């Protein structure tokens, strides 16, 4: 099983469009995220840093400035994540390790829960 370096959760097409009222904007961001994660080799199981997972979330409880992208385990939440912002976020933050502060709308600290083995 491959190690996971990041999990990208995109709230772009929620059932109640509170954060992202334009479904076409959210759909374009989702399509771009899927394409770039694949094209940049981030889902390659042999990637030394670990694979990058991506998933759609119906709601990340930030009901403004959508589409919203949460990057786990960093706890960084980006707002206004248009299709054009996906590549800079992947290259600078996910690959380079440096968040794009101007686009950050929130930060979360995830608990130190350990996964039980066996």
Biopython code that builds the backbone (N, CA, C, O; Angstrom):
import numpy as np
from Bio.PDB.StructureBuilder import StructureBuilder

atoms = [
    (1, "UNK", "N", (0.839, -1.176, 0.000)),
    (1, "UNK", "CA", (0.000, 0.000, 0.000)),
    (1, "UNK", "C", (0.888, 1.245, 0.000)),
    (1, "UNK", "O", (1.873, 1.321, 0.735)),
    (2, "UNK", "N", (0.528, 2.203, -0.823)),
    (2, "UNK", "CA", (1.311, 3.429, -0.942)),
    (2, "UNK", "C", (1.036, 4.380, 0.211)),
    (2, "UNK", "O", (-0.080, 4.446, 0.727)),
    (3, "UNK", "N", (2.063, 5.111, 0.603)),
    (3, "UNK", "CA", (1.921, 6.151, 1.616)),
    (3, "UNK", "C", (1.205, 7.339, 0.983)),
    (3, "UNK", "O", (1.444, 7.670, -0.178)),
    (4, "UNK", "N", (0.326, 7.979, 1.755)),
    (4, "UNK", "CA", (-0.405, 9.148, 1.276)),
    (4, "UNK", "C", (0.295, 10.401, 1.793)),
    (4, "UNK", "O", (0.473, 10.566, 3.000)),
    (5, "UNK", "N", (0.688, 11.281, 0.880)),
    (5, "UNK", "CA", (1.325, 12.526, 1.303)),
    (5, "UNK", "C", (0.278, 13.606, 1.575)),
    (5, "UNK", "O", (0.412, 14.371, 2.530)),
    (6, "UNK", "N", (-0.749, 13.672, 0.751)),
    (6, "UNK", "CA", (-1.798, 14.675, 0.879)),
    (6, "UNK", "C", (-3.129, 14.088, 0.415)),
    (6, "UNK", "O", (-3.181, 13.170, -0.403)),
    (7, "UNK", "N", (-4.199, 14.650, 0.968)),
    (7, "UNK", "CA", (-5.544, 14.367, 0.468)),
    (7, "UNK", "C", (-6.190, 15.717, 0.212)),
    (7, "UNK", "O", (-6.311, 16.541, 1.119)),
    (8, "UNK", "N", (-6.603, 15.937, -1.024)),
    (8, "UNK", "CA", (-7.187, 17.207, -1.439)),
    (8, "UNK", "C", (-8.696, 17.036, -1.517)),
    (8, "UNK", "O", (-9.194, 16.221, -2.294)),
    (9, "UNK", "N", (-9.419, 17.802, -0.716)),
    (9, "UNK", "CA", (-10.872, 17.732, -0.684)),
    (9, "UNK", "C", (-11.429, 19.023, -1.264)),
    (9, "UNK", "O", (-11.189, 20.111, -0.742)),
    (10, "UNK", "N", (-12.177, 18.883, -2.354)),
    (10, "UNK", "CA", (-12.715, 20.045, -3.049)),
    (10, "UNK", "C", (-14.222, 20.099, -2.889)),
    (10, "UNK", "O", (-14.938, 19.186, -3.301)),
    (11, "UNK", "N", (-14.692, 21.172, -2.290)),
    (11, "UNK", "CA", (-16.123, 21.437, -2.198)),
    (11, "UNK", "C", (-16.446, 22.349, -3.366)),
    (11, "UNK", "O", (-16.258, 23.563, -3.291)),
    (12, "UNK", "N", (-16.935, 21.752, -4.451)),
    (12, "UNK", "CA", (-17.139, 22.521, -5.670)),
    (12, "UNK", "C", (-18.534, 22.353, -6.250)),
    (12, "UNK", "O", (-19.005, 23.218, -6.989)),
    (13, "UNK", "N", (-19.188, 21.269, -5.930)),
    (13, "UNK", "CA", (-20.521, 21.008, -6.489)),
    (13, "UNK", "C", (-21.459, 20.542, -5.378)),
    (13, "UNK", "O", (-22.016, 19.446, -5.453)),
    (14, "UNK", "N", (-21.636, 21.377, -4.341)),
    (14, "UNK", "CA", (-22.464, 20.966, -3.215)),
    (14, "UNK", "C", (-23.943, 20.880, -3.583)),
    (14, "UNK", "O", (-24.403, 21.530, -4.522)),
    (15, "UNK", "N", (-24.675, 20.069, -2.828)),
    (15, "UNK", "CA", (-26.111, 19.954, -3.075)),
    (15, "UNK", "C", (-26.838, 21.236, -2.716)),
    (15, "UNK", "O", (-27.839, 21.571, -3.348)),
    (16, "UNK", "N", (-26.359, 21.958, -1.717)),
    (16, "UNK", "CA", (-26.885, 23.277, -1.373)),
    (16, "UNK", "C", (-25.778, 24.269, -1.707)),
    (16, "UNK", "O", (-24.814, 24.403, -0.953)),
    (17, "UNK", "N", (-25.907, 24.945, -2.802)),
    (17, "UNK", "CA", (-24.834, 25.791, -3.323)),
    (17, "UNK", "C", (-24.681, 27.084, -2.526)),
    (17, "UNK", "O", (-24.976, 28.168, -3.028)),
    (18, "UNK", "N", (-24.222, 26.966, -1.294)),
    (18, "UNK", "CA", (-24.020, 28.146, -0.463)),
    (18, "UNK", "C", (-22.652, 28.764, -0.691)),
    (18, "UNK", "O", (-22.519, 29.988, -0.715)),
    (19, "UNK", "N", (-21.644, 27.938, -0.858)),
    (19, "UNK", "CA", (-20.289, 28.476, -1.011)),
    (19, "UNK", "C", (-19.941, 28.736, -2.465)),
    (19, "UNK", "O", (-19.135, 29.617, -2.766)),
    (20, "UNK", "N", (-20.538, 27.982, -3.359)),
    (20, "UNK", "CA", (-20.184, 28.071, -4.776)),
    (20, "UNK", "C", (-21.464, 28.052, -5.602)),
    (20, "UNK", "O", (-21.865, 26.997, -6.095)),
    (21, "UNK", "N", (-22.106, 29.202, -5.759)),
    (21, "UNK", "CA", (-23.401, 29.228, -6.428)),
    (21, "UNK", "C", (-23.362, 28.913, -7.924)),
    (21, "UNK", "O", (-24.403, 28.638, -8.522)),
    (22, "UNK", "N", (-22.177, 28.950, -8.534)),
    (22, "UNK", "CA", (-22.054, 28.656, -9.965)),
    (22, "UNK", "C", (-21.538, 27.231, -10.155)),
    (22, "UNK", "O", (-20.337, 26.989, -10.028)),
    (23, "UNK", "N", (-22.430, 26.283, -10.459)),
    (23, "UNK", "CA", (-21.995, 24.890, -10.596)),
    (23, "UNK", "C", (-20.968, 24.671, -11.710)),
    (23, "UNK", "O", (-20.169, 23.737, -11.636)),
    (24, "UNK", "N", (-20.981, 25.513, -12.731)),
    (24, "UNK", "CA", (-20.008, 25.361, -13.813)),
    (24, "UNK", "C", (-18.597, 25.684, -13.339)),
    (24, "UNK", "O", (-17.639, 25.036, -13.761)),
    (25, "UNK", "N", (-18.460, 26.672, -12.472)),
    (25, "UNK", "CA", (-17.152, 27.014, -11.903)),
    (25, "UNK", "C", (-16.609, 25.845, -11.087)),
    (25, "UNK", "O", (-15.443, 25.475, -11.228)),
    (26, "UNK", "N", (-17.443, 25.268, -10.243)),
    (26, "UNK", "CA", (-17.024, 24.133, -9.434)),
    (26, "UNK", "C", (-16.665, 22.920, -10.266)),
    (26, "UNK", "O", (-15.676, 22.241, -9.990)),
    (27, "UNK", "N", (-17.464, 22.647, -11.287)),
    (27, "UNK", "CA", (-17.204, 21.495, -12.159)),
    (27, "UNK", "C", (-15.884, 21.673, -12.910)),
    (27, "UNK", "O", (-15.136, 20.712, -13.091)),
    (28, "UNK", "N", (-15.600, 22.895, -13.343)),
    (28, "UNK", "CA", (-14.334, 23.161, -14.048)),
    (28, "UNK", "C", (-13.139, 22.975, -13.111)),
    (28, "UNK", "O", (-12.104, 22.446, -13.518)),
    (29, "UNK", "N", (-13.282, 23.408, -11.862)),
    (29, "UNK", "CA", (-12.198, 23.230, -10.885)),
    (29, "UNK", "C", (-11.952, 21.751, -10.614)),
    (29, "UNK", "O", (-10.804, 21.316, -10.535)),
    (30, "UNK", "N", (-13.025, 20.978, -10.473)),
    (30, "UNK", "CA", (-12.905, 19.549, -10.223)),
    (30, "UNK", "C", (-12.227, 18.844, -11.405)),
    (30, "UNK", "O", (-11.342, 18.011, -11.209)),
    (31, "UNK", "N", (-12.644, 19.179, -12.623)),
    (31, "UNK", "CA", (-12.045, 18.567, -13.814)),
    (31, "UNK", "C", (-10.553, 18.881, -13.896)),
    (31, "UNK", "O", (-9.749, 18.009, -14.226)),
    (32, "UNK", "N", (-10.190, 20.111, -13.598)),
    (32, "UNK", "CA", (-8.777, 20.521, -13.646)),
    (32, "UNK", "C", (-7.963, 19.821, -12.562)),
    (32, "UNK", "O", (-6.832, 19.404, -12.807)),
    (33, "UNK", "N", (-8.532, 19.693, -11.372)),
    (33, "UNK", "CA", (-7.834, 19.007, -10.285)),
    (33, "UNK", "C", (-7.558, 17.557, -10.655)),
    (33, "UNK", "O", (-6.435, 17.081, -10.490)),
    (34, "UNK", "N", (-8.564, 16.851, -11.151)),
    (34, "UNK", "CA", (-8.380, 15.448, -11.551)),
    (34, "UNK", "C", (-7.297, 15.318, -12.612)),
    (34, "UNK", "O", (-6.429, 14.451, -12.518)),
    (35, "UNK", "N", (-7.351, 16.182, -13.622)),
    (35, "UNK", "CA", (-6.392, 16.132, -14.718)),
    (35, "UNK", "C", (-4.964, 16.374, -14.230)),
    (35, "UNK", "O", (-4.053, 15.620, -14.569)),
    (36, "UNK", "N", (-4.772, 17.420, -13.439)),
    (36, "UNK", "CA", (-3.416, 17.781, -13.017)),
    (36, "UNK", "C", (-2.832, 16.804, -12.006)),
    (36, "UNK", "O", (-1.632, 16.535, -12.046)),
    (37, "UNK", "N", (-3.636, 16.271, -11.111)),
    (37, "UNK", "CA", (-3.110, 15.265, -10.171)),
    (37, "UNK", "C", (-2.548, 14.086, -10.962)),
    (37, "UNK", "O", (-1.500, 13.540, -10.620)),
    (38, "UNK", "N", (-3.251, 13.706, -12.014)),
    (38, "UNK", "CA", (-2.772, 12.609, -12.860)),
    (38, "UNK", "C", (-1.553, 13.043, -13.688)),
    (38, "UNK", "O", (-0.530, 12.358, -13.696)),
    (39, "UNK", "N", (-1.667, 14.178, -14.382)),
    (39, "UNK", "CA", (-0.604, 14.607, -15.299)),
    (39, "UNK", "C", (0.704, 14.952, -14.596)),
    (39, "UNK", "O", (1.779, 14.782, -15.170)),
    (40, "UNK", "N", (0.621, 15.434, -13.361)),
    (40, "UNK", "CA", (1.834, 15.756, -12.602)),
    (40, "UNK", "C", (2.414, 14.534, -11.879)),
    (40, "UNK", "O", (3.403, 14.652, -11.155)),
    (41, "UNK", "N", (1.804, 13.375, -12.074)),
    (41, "UNK", "CA", (2.317, 12.146, -11.480)),
    (41, "UNK", "C", (2.088, 12.040, -9.982)),
    (41, "UNK", "O", (2.759, 11.262, -9.305)),
    (42, "UNK", "N", (1.147, 12.812, -9.461)),
    (42, "UNK", "CA", (0.946, 12.839, -8.016)),
    (42, "UNK", "C", (0.218, 11.601, -7.487)),
    (42, "UNK", "O", (0.256, 11.325, -6.288)),
    (43, "UNK", "N", (-0.439, 10.862, -8.372)),
    (43, "UNK", "CA", (-1.125, 9.651, -7.924)),
    (43, "UNK", "C", (-0.325, 8.378, -8.254)),
    (43, "UNK", "O", (-0.833, 7.262, -8.148)),
    (44, "UNK", "N", (0.909, 8.574, -8.648)),
    (44, "UNK", "CA", (1.789, 7.445, -8.964)),
    (44, "UNK", "C", (2.170, 6.714, -7.675)),
    (44, "UNK", "O", (2.772, 7.320, -6.789)),
    (45, "UNK", "N", (1.832, 5.419, -7.550)),
    (45, "UNK", "CA", (2.143, 4.685, -6.322)),
    (45, "UNK", "C", (3.643, 4.597, -6.025)),
    (45, "UNK", "O", (4.032, 4.310, -4.893)),
    (46, "UNK", "N", (4.484, 4.843, -7.031)),
    (46, "UNK", "CA", (5.923, 4.814, -6.828)),
    (46, "UNK", "C", (6.503, 6.193, -6.497)),
    (46, "UNK", "O", (7.718, 6.338, -6.371)),
    (47, "UNK", "N", (5.653, 7.191, -6.358)),
    (47, "UNK", "CA", (6.120, 8.550, -6.023)),
    (47, "UNK", "C", (6.767, 8.519, -4.644)),
    (47, "UNK", "O", (6.144, 8.102, -3.667)),
    (48, "UNK", "N", (8.007, 8.958, -4.571)),
    (48, "UNK", "CA", (8.800, 8.878, -3.345)),
    (48, "UNK", "C", (8.139, 9.587, -2.164)),
    (48, "UNK", "O", (8.188, 9.091, -1.039)),
    (49, "UNK", "N", (7.522, 10.740, -2.412)),
    (49, "UNK", "CA", (6.907, 11.516, -1.334)),
    (49, "UNK", "C", (5.557, 10.947, -0.897)),
    (49, "UNK", "O", (5.000, 11.380, 0.112)),
    (50, "UNK", "N", (5.032, 9.986, -1.644)),
    (50, "UNK", "CA", (3.711, 9.422, -1.370)),
    (50, "UNK", "C", (2.708, 9.934, -2.387)),
    (50, "UNK", "O", (2.950, 10.915, -3.089)),
    (51, "UNK", "N", (1.585, 9.252, -2.448)),
    (51, "UNK", "CA", (0.575, 9.630, -3.425)),
    (51, "UNK", "C", (-0.280, 10.779, -2.900)),
    (51, "UNK", "O", (-0.354, 11.028, -1.696)),
    (52, "UNK", "N", (-0.916, 11.463, -3.831)),
    (52, "UNK", "CA", (-1.853, 12.531, -3.500)),
    (52, "UNK", "C", (-3.241, 12.036, -3.897)),
    (52, "UNK", "O", (-3.497, 11.726, -5.061)),
    (53, "UNK", "N", (-4.121, 11.969, -2.917)),
    (53, "UNK", "CA", (-5.503, 11.596, -3.176)),
    (53, "UNK", "C", (-6.313, 12.858, -3.405)),
    (53, "UNK", "O", (-5.944, 13.937, -2.941)),
    (54, "UNK", "N", (-7.412, 12.719, -4.119)),
    (54, "UNK", "CA", (-8.313, 13.851, -4.318)),
    (54, "UNK", "C", (-9.736, 13.327, -4.212)),
    (54, "UNK", "O", (-10.041, 12.201, -4.604)),
    (55, "UNK", "N", (-10.605, 14.188, -3.662)),
    (55, "UNK", "CA", (-11.992, 13.787, -3.516)),
    (55, "UNK", "C", (-12.897, 15.000, -3.483)),
    (55, "UNK", "O", (-12.486, 16.106, -3.130)),
    (56, "UNK", "N", (-14.150, 14.756, -3.864)),
    (56, "UNK", "CA", (-15.167, 15.803, -3.802)),
    (56, "UNK", "C", (-15.826, 15.749, -2.442)),
    (56, "UNK", "O", (-16.131, 14.672, -1.929)),
    (57, "UNK", "N", (-16.041, 16.899, -1.869)),
    (57, "UNK", "CA", (-16.763, 16.994, -0.601)),
    (57, "UNK", "C", (-18.039, 17.790, -0.859)),
    (57, "UNK", "O", (-18.028, 18.777, -1.593)),
    (58, "UNK", "N", (-19.127, 17.354, -0.252)),
    (58, "UNK", "CA", (-20.368, 18.085, -0.439)),
    (58, "UNK", "C", (-20.358, 19.384, 0.357)),
    (58, "UNK", "O", (-20.956, 20.376, -0.062)),
    (59, "UNK", "N", (-19.683, 19.382, 1.498)),
    (59, "UNK", "CA", (-19.631, 20.590, 2.316)),
    (59, "UNK", "C", (-18.426, 20.520, 3.251)),
    (59, "UNK", "O", (-18.209, 19.516, 3.929)),
    (60, "UNK", "N", (-17.655, 21.590, 3.275)),
    (60, "UNK", "CA", (-16.521, 21.702, 4.196)),
    (60, "UNK", "C", (-16.799, 22.730, 5.287)),
    (60, "UNK", "O", (-15.896, 23.125, 6.025)),
    (61, "UNK", "N", (-18.048, 23.157, 5.383)),
    (61, "UNK", "CA", (-18.530, 24.075, 6.418)),
    (61, "UNK", "C", (-17.871, 25.451, 6.368)),
    (61, "UNK", "O", (-17.696, 26.115, 7.389)),
    (62, "UNK", "N", (-17.515, 25.853, 5.169)),
    (62, "UNK", "CA", (-17.062, 27.226, 4.918)),
    (62, "UNK", "C", (-17.955, 27.721, 3.790)),
    (62, "UNK", "O", (-17.664, 27.501, 2.615)),
    (63, "UNK", "N", (-19.019, 28.375, 4.146)),
    (63, "UNK", "CA", (-20.083, 28.692, 3.184)),
    (63, "UNK", "C", (-19.877, 30.037, 2.507)),
    (63, "UNK", "O", (-20.790, 30.862, 2.462)),
    (64, "UNK", "N", (-18.704, 30.253, 1.993)),
    (64, "UNK", "CA", (-18.394, 31.479, 1.258)),
    (64, "UNK", "C", (-17.119, 31.249, 0.464)),
    (64, "UNK", "O", (-16.346, 30.339, 0.762)),
    (65, "UNK", "N", (-16.912, 32.063, -0.526)),
    (65, "UNK", "CA", (-15.660, 32.079, -1.286)),
    (65, "UNK", "C", (-15.337, 30.772, -1.990)),
    (65, "UNK", "O", (-14.161, 30.443, -2.150)),
    (66, "UNK", "N", (-16.341, 30.019, -2.414)),
    (66, "UNK", "CA", (-16.093, 28.751, -3.072)),
    (66, "UNK", "C", (-15.692, 28.914, -4.519)),
    (66, "UNK", "O", (-15.787, 30.006, -5.080)),
    (67, "UNK", "N", (-15.253, 27.847, -5.115)),
    (67, "UNK", "CA", (-14.984, 26.526, -4.561)),
    (67, "UNK", "C", (-13.917, 26.566, -3.454)),
    (67, "UNK", "O", (-13.014, 27.403, -3.457)),
    (68, "UNK", "N", (-14.060, 25.642, -2.527)),
    (68, "UNK", "CA", (-13.179, 25.540, -1.366)),
    (68, "UNK", "C", (-12.321, 24.283, -1.511)),
    (68, "UNK", "O", (-12.824, 23.222, -1.882)),
    (69, "UNK", "N", (-11.032, 24.405, -1.217)),
    (69, "UNK", "CA", (-10.118, 23.263, -1.270)),
    (69, "UNK", "C", (-9.419, 23.123, 0.074)),
    (69, "UNK", "O", (-8.743, 24.046, 0.528)),
    (70, "UNK", "N", (-9.583, 21.966, 0.708)),
    (70, "UNK", "CA", (-8.910, 21.645, 1.964)),
    (70, "UNK", "C", (-7.761, 20.703, 1.658)),
    (70, "UNK", "O", (-7.943, 19.685, 0.990)),
    (71, "UNK", "N", (-6.585, 21.040, 2.146)),
    (71, "UNK", "CA", (-5.412, 20.195, 1.936)),
    (71, "UNK", "C", (-5.047, 19.535, 3.264)),
    (71, "UNK", "O", (-4.630, 20.192, 4.218)),
    (72, "UNK", "N", (-5.217, 18.221, 3.290)),
    (72, "UNK", "CA", (-4.849, 17.404, 4.446)),
    (72, "UNK", "C", (-3.467, 16.838, 4.184)),
    (72, "UNK", "O", (-3.207, 16.469, 3.039)),
    (73, "UNK", "N", (-2.585, 16.740, 5.114)),
    (73, "UNK", "CA", (-2.727, 16.946, 6.549)),
    (73, "UNK", "C", (-2.383, 18.361, 6.990)),
    (73, "UNK", "O", (-2.365, 18.648, 8.187)),
    (74, "UNK", "N", (-2.107, 19.258, 6.029)),
    (74, "UNK", "CA", (-1.645, 20.598, 6.367)),
    (74, "UNK", "C", (-2.718, 21.448, 7.038)),
    (74, "UNK", "O", (-2.404, 22.365, 7.797)),
    (75, "UNK", "N", (-3.985, 21.144, 6.759)),
    (75, "UNK", "CA", (-5.080, 21.906, 7.346)),
    (75, "UNK", "C", (-5.290, 23.259, 6.703)),
    (75, "UNK", "O", (-5.955, 24.120, 7.279)),
    (76, "UNK", "N", (-4.743, 23.460, 5.533)),
    (76, "UNK", "CA", (-4.881, 24.726, 4.830)),
    (76, "UNK", "C", (-6.138, 24.669, 3.958)),
    (76, "UNK", "O", (-6.372, 23.697, 3.239)),
    (77, "UNK", "N", (-6.941, 25.741, 4.042)),
    (77, "UNK", "CA", (-8.167, 25.833, 3.262)),
    (77, "UNK", "C", (-8.042, 27.018, 2.315)),
    (77, "UNK", "O", (-7.819, 28.152, 2.738)),
    (78, "UNK", "N", (-8.191, 26.733, 1.031)),
    (78, "UNK", "CA", (-8.149, 27.774, 0.004)),
    (78, "UNK", "C", (-9.566, 28.122, -0.425)),
    (78, "UNK", "O", (-10.432, 27.251, -0.509)),
    (79, "UNK", "N", (-9.794, 29.398, -0.694)),
    (79, "UNK", "CA", (-11.078, 29.854, -1.219)),
    (79, "UNK", "C", (-10.911, 30.370, -2.629)),
    (79, "UNK", "O", (-9.804, 30.675, -3.072)),
    (80, "UNK", "N", (-12.042, 30.464, -3.334)),
    (80, "UNK", "CA", (-12.007, 30.970, -4.705)),
    (80, "UNK", "C", (-11.168, 30.117, -5.621)),
    (80, "UNK", "O", (-10.461, 30.630, -6.487)),
    (81, "UNK", "N", (-11.246, 28.798, -5.430)),
    (81, "UNK", "CA", (-10.368, 27.881, -6.169)),
    (81, "UNK", "C", (-10.941, 27.614, -7.561)),
    (81, "UNK", "O", (-11.595, 26.601, -7.811)),
    (82, "UNK", "N", (-10.671, 28.553, -8.440)),
    (82, "UNK", "CA", (-11.058, 28.412, -9.847)),
    (82, "UNK", "C", (-10.134, 27.389, -10.505)),
    (82, "UNK", "O", (-9.121, 26.988, -9.932)),
    (83, "UNK", "N", (-10.497, 26.982, -11.695)),
    (83, "UNK", "CA", (-9.660, 26.038, -12.447)),
    (83, "UNK", "C", (-8.255, 26.602, -12.646)),
    (83, "UNK", "O", (-7.282, 25.849, -12.668)),
    (84, "UNK", "N", (-8.143, 27.920, -12.790)),
    (84, "UNK", "CA", (-6.838, 28.563, -13.005)),
    (84, "UNK", "C", (-5.954, 28.528, -11.764)),
    (84, "UNK", "O", (-4.730, 28.598, -11.874)),
    (85, "UNK", "N", (-6.559, 28.419, -10.590)),
    (85, "UNK", "CA", (-5.767, 28.387, -9.354)),
    (85, "UNK", "C", (-5.279, 26.985, -8.986)),
    (85, "UNK", "O", (-4.400, 26.844, -8.135)),
    (86, "UNK", "N", (-5.824, 25.968, -9.601)),
    (86, "UNK", "CA", (-5.463, 24.590, -9.233)),
    (86, "UNK", "C", (-3.971, 24.327, -9.444)),
    (86, "UNK", "O", (-3.297, 23.837, -8.538)),
    (87, "UNK", "N", (-3.455, 24.646, -10.620)),
    (87, "UNK", "CA", (-2.049, 24.331, -10.899)),
    (87, "UNK", "C", (-1.080, 25.049, -9.966)),
    (87, "UNK", "O", (-0.170, 24.405, -9.446)),
    (88, "UNK", "N", (-1.231, 26.363, -9.726)),
    (88, "UNK", "CA", (-0.310, 26.996, -8.773)),
    (88, "UNK", "C", (-0.390, 26.381, -7.373)),
    (88, "UNK", "O", (0.633, 26.243, -6.703)),
    (89, "UNK", "N", (-1.584, 26.015, -6.931)),
    (89, "UNK", "CA", (-1.718, 25.387, -5.608)),
    (89, "UNK", "C", (-0.994, 24.049, -5.579)),
    (89, "UNK", "O", (-0.292, 23.748, -4.614)),
    (90, "UNK", "N", (-1.156, 23.250, -6.617)),
    (90, "UNK", "CA", (-0.478, 21.948, -6.654)),
    (90, "UNK", "C", (1.035, 22.120, -6.702)),
    (90, "UNK", "O", (1.759, 21.462, -5.955)),
    (91, "UNK", "N", (1.514, 22.995, -7.570)),
    (91, "UNK", "CA", (2.967, 23.148, -7.732)),
    (91, "UNK", "C", (3.615, 23.807, -6.516)),
    (91, "UNK", "O", (4.634, 23.323, -6.022)),
    (92, "UNK", "N", (3.041, 24.898, -6.031)),
    (92, "UNK", "CA", (3.686, 25.640, -4.950)),
    (92, "UNK", "C", (3.446, 25.008, -3.584)),
    (92, "UNK", "O", (4.370, 24.937, -2.774)),
    (93, "UNK", "N", (2.226, 24.549, -3.310)),
    (93, "UNK", "CA", (1.911, 24.035, -1.980)),
    (93, "UNK", "C", (2.112, 22.528, -1.881)),
    (93, "UNK", "O", (2.905, 22.060, -1.064)),
    (94, "UNK", "N", (1.402, 21.771, -2.703)),
    (94, "UNK", "CA", (1.460, 20.312, -2.568)),
    (94, "UNK", "C", (2.839, 19.769, -2.922)),
    (94, "UNK", "O", (3.366, 18.922, -2.202)),
    (95, "UNK", "N", (3.421, 20.229, -3.994)),
    (95, "UNK", "CA", (4.745, 19.750, -4.402)),
    (95, "UNK", "C", (5.844, 20.531, -3.676)),
    (95, "UNK", "O", (6.792, 19.935, -3.166)),
    (96, "UNK", "N", (5.721, 21.856, -3.628)),
    (96, "UNK", "CA", (6.776, 22.697, -3.069)),
    (96, "UNK", "C", (6.716, 22.916, -1.569)),
    (96, "UNK", "O", (7.705, 23.319, -0.957)),
    (97, "UNK", "N", (5.558, 22.652, -0.972)),
    (97, "UNK", "CA", (5.440, 22.782, 0.474)),
    (97, "UNK", "C", (5.196, 24.189, 0.998)),
    (97, "UNK", "O", (5.270, 24.426, 2.204)),
    (98, "UNK", "N", (4.904, 25.131, 0.090)),
    (98, "UNK", "CA", (4.707, 26.519, 0.508)),
    (98, "UNK", "C", (3.283, 26.961, 0.153)),
    (98, "UNK", "O", (2.961, 27.103, -1.027)),
    (99, "UNK", "N", (2.434, 27.179, 1.154)),
    (99, "UNK", "CA", (1.071, 27.639, 0.863)),
    (99, "UNK", "C", (1.064, 29.004, 0.180)),
    (99, "UNK", "O", (1.983, 29.803, 0.357)),
    (100, "UNK", "N", (0.027, 29.256, -0.596)),
    (100, "UNK", "CA", (-0.163, 30.554, -1.240)),
    (100, "UNK", "C", (-1.051, 31.373, -0.305)),
    (100, "UNK", "O", (-2.278, 31.288, -0.364)),
    (101, "UNK", "N", (-0.427, 32.150, 0.541)),
    (101, "UNK", "CA", (-1.111, 32.824, 1.650)),
    (101, "UNK", "C", (-2.256, 33.722, 1.207)),
    (101, "UNK", "O", (-3.261, 33.828, 1.910)),
    (102, "UNK", "N", (-2.124, 34.367, 0.063)),
    (102, "UNK", "CA", (-3.174, 35.280, -0.399)),
    (102, "UNK", "C", (-4.492, 34.565, -0.681)),
    (102, "UNK", "O", (-5.543, 35.206, -0.700)),
    (103, "UNK", "N", (-4.457, 33.271, -0.899)),
    (103, "UNK", "CA", (-5.667, 32.517, -1.228)),
    (103, "UNK", "C", (-6.192, 31.699, -0.047)),
    (103, "UNK", "O", (-7.248, 31.077, -0.151)),
    (104, "UNK", "N", (-5.471, 31.694, 1.067)),
    (104, "UNK", "CA", (-5.874, 30.908, 2.239)),
    (104, "UNK", "C", (-7.009, 31.633, 2.958)),
    (104, "UNK", "O", (-6.909, 32.822, 3.262)),
    (105, "UNK", "N", (-8.104, 30.889, 3.227)),
    (105, "UNK", "CA", (-9.253, 31.476, 3.940)),
    (105, "UNK", "C", (-9.407, 30.909, 5.346)),
    (105, "UNK", "O", (-10.126, 31.485, 6.163)),
    (106, "UNK", "N", (-8.756, 29.807, 5.640)),
    (106, "UNK", "CA", (-8.833, 29.210, 6.981)),
    (106, "UNK", "C", (-7.712, 28.196, 7.135)),
    (106, "UNK", "O", (-7.109, 27.741, 6.163)),
    (107, "UNK", "N", (-7.454, 27.860, 8.395)),
    (107, "UNK", "CA", (-6.488, 26.802, 8.733)),
    (107, "UNK", "C", (-7.103, 25.949, 9.819)),
    (107, "UNK", "O", (-7.766, 26.455, 10.725)),
    (108, "UNK", "N", (-6.879, 24.653, 9.722)),
    (108, "UNK", "CA", (-7.364, 23.713, 10.722)),
    (108, "UNK", "C", (-6.183, 22.907, 11.244)),
    (108, "UNK", "O", (-5.289, 22.535, 10.483)),
    (109, "UNK", "N", (-6.186, 22.648, 12.512)),
    (109, "UNK", "CA", (-5.185, 21.753, 13.074)),
    (109, "UNK", "C", (-5.877, 20.416, 13.314)),
    (109, "UNK", "O", (-6.849, 20.330, 14.065)),
    (110, "UNK", "N", (-5.371, 19.395, 12.675)),
    (110, "UNK", "CA", (-5.967, 18.076, 12.840)),
    (110, "UNK", "C", (-5.391, 17.418, 14.069)),
    (110, "UNK", "O", (-4.206, 17.565, 14.365)),
    (111, "UNK", "N", (-6.237, 16.685, 14.792)),
    (111, "UNK", "CA", (-5.830, 16.023, 16.022)),
    (111, "UNK", "C", (-4.779, 14.970, 15.790)),
    (111, "UNK", "O", (-4.568, 14.515, 14.666)),
    (112, "UNK", "N", (-4.133, 14.593, 16.846)),
    (112, "UNK", "CA", (-3.060, 13.602, 16.793)),
    (112, "UNK", "C", (-3.573, 12.187, 16.946)),
    (112, "UNK", "O", (-2.938, 11.366, 17.608)),
    (113, "UNK", "N", (-4.704, 11.890, 16.350)),
    (113, "UNK", "CA", (-5.245, 10.540, 16.447)),
    (113, "UNK", "C", (-4.361, 9.584, 15.683)),
    (113, "UNK", "O", (-3.987, 9.830, 14.536)),
    (114, "UNK", "N", (-4.037, 8.496, 16.338)),
    (114, "UNK", "CA", (-3.208, 7.482, 15.693)),
    (114, "UNK", "C", (-4.101, 6.392, 15.125)),
    (114, "UNK", "O", (-5.124, 6.029, 15.706)),
    (115, "UNK", "N", (-3.695, 5.897, 14.005)),
    (115, "UNK", "CA", (-4.417, 4.786, 13.389)),
    (115, "UNK", "C", (-3.983, 3.510, 14.079)),
    (115, "UNK", "O", (-2.790, 3.266, 14.257)),
    (116, "UNK", "N", (-4.939, 2.708, 14.462)),
    (116, "UNK", "CA", (-4.606, 1.423, 15.082)),
    (116, "UNK", "C", (-4.158, 0.444, 14.023)),
    (116, "UNK", "O", (-4.745, 0.377, 12.943)),
    (117, "UNK", "N", (-3.147, -0.298, 14.316)),
    (117, "UNK", "CA", (-2.679, -1.290, 13.368)),
    (117, "UNK", "C", (-3.196, -2.660, 13.769)),
    (117, "UNK", "O", (-3.566, -2.909, 14.917)),
    (118, "UNK", "N", (-3.206, -3.535, 12.776)),
    (118, "UNK", "CA", (-3.506, -4.922, 13.013)),
    (118, "UNK", "C", (-4.865, -5.252, 13.253)),
    (118, "UNK", "O", (-5.189, -6.421, 13.463)),
]
sb = StructureBuilder()
sb.init_structure("model")
sb.init_model(0)
sb.init_chain("A")
sb.init_seg("    ")
for serial, (resi, resn, name, xyz) in enumerate(atoms, 1):
    if name == "N":
        sb.init_residue(resn, " ", resi, " ")
    sb.init_atom(name, np.array(xyz, "f"), 0.0, 1.0, " ", f" {name:<3s}", serial, name[0])
structure = sb.get_structure()
